[in-house]
Amino acid sequence: MLQEESDLSLIIAQIVQKLKGSNLYAQLERQAWGSWEKRILKSLNSMCTELSIPLARKRPVGEQKELLNKWNEMGTDEPDLSLFRPVYAPKDFLEVLINLRNPNYESGDSLSFRTHLGLIQVPLKVKDIPELKEFFVELGLTTGQLGIDDSTQVPPELFENEHVRIGQKVLTEQDSAAAQQYIRQGSPTALRAELWALILNISSHPEDILYYEQLKTNVIQHDLLVDSLIYKDVKLTASNDDYYFVFEDYLYQVLLCFSRDTSVLSHFAYNSASPPKSYIRGKLGLEEYAVFYPPNGVIPFHGFSMYVAPLCFLYHEPSKLYQIFREMYVRFFFRLHSISSHPSGIVSLCLLFETLLQTYLPQLFYHLREIGAQPLRISFKWMVRAFSGYLATDQLLLLWDRILGYNSLEILAVLAAAVFAFRAVNLMEVTSLAAAEAVLADLSTLKVMPLLQIFLFATVT
């Protein structure tokens, strides 16, 4: 009886401790995000002061007409953006995550976590390899996959033909859940646009097109400081990319409209972050004069336009492209640049990546750590951008198929670990961070699905 009471007390204590840790972490999230948000806004306000430009202004009628006339060829415009700078880059955000600490664990309450030697020091629960194998069971070696030439005993062309037939049936039945299950084995190129739209519940109703036109009108009428940040980002990233430079006009259209879309604010309801605020001139600190800035609550960072660029291969009608991107953002991409304990949040992805390397490739992990080349400093930019701009587009779309299919971003961390495993022999020979970065500088020739399958189901046990 005493033993039972003792066991029960221990269980209750563990539950209380867990709840205490959970509450503390939620508080930590809010504090960390609040501090980061202030830093971003300070950078934005400093730019306004230095350049003597307002956060927002109404465009003169002549300027409105000029923008409307060149709406479909904004890529030909060459505004002077030399004085504008990205508000932050992924490496800046990584430093914030590295400095996260849960005070509940400082005294050594979580002994198992104290063996974690990576940069992320927040003890969140992440999946191990057996759990990942179970979660990504359809990626197994005996299951047919698009993106793998010889994964099963079935000849690739027979699998592909049958897979296309099933995909067409799924589209005919307009079954979103079936589409999500189907796409776990990859989407045929010809069906991908429709399948993604079905999974994301996107359809081209007249009211959706009208809503997009209203956003466009808002862009025409008002100039925001973030417009210049969007221009700058596209010029620095997509415009210099061999795959995406042809979509420059689409990127401006989608991202400028996105910045005005107040419906995007809804994702803050299940996010520890809060949308940044600005105040009407002369009313600083008075909440009744506060407005969200930008209207969608999202300040673009260096590389943000790469969330849109791959979608341009699939959708060529602006309002449809816009709807798809907005839904991808509020379901997935916002988690890659906000602080949370969600399994698909960037903190968990970083921890999952580091845990996989330390547990299953310990020799490589310790070697890189010893030479000052912590693996996360290299892989972080891949994960923040969901590998956009790093993989060849056909491989990236196969990866994003699985993000939609599993409704999870965890596959990004698994792929990042798989890349390190694939290049392990070369990485064991490097003696500096710069040399390690050089080994991993070009991912454009990698085949995503074989890497994931081998890492999950063949390399580690």
Disulfide bonds with the S-S distance in Angstrom:
none
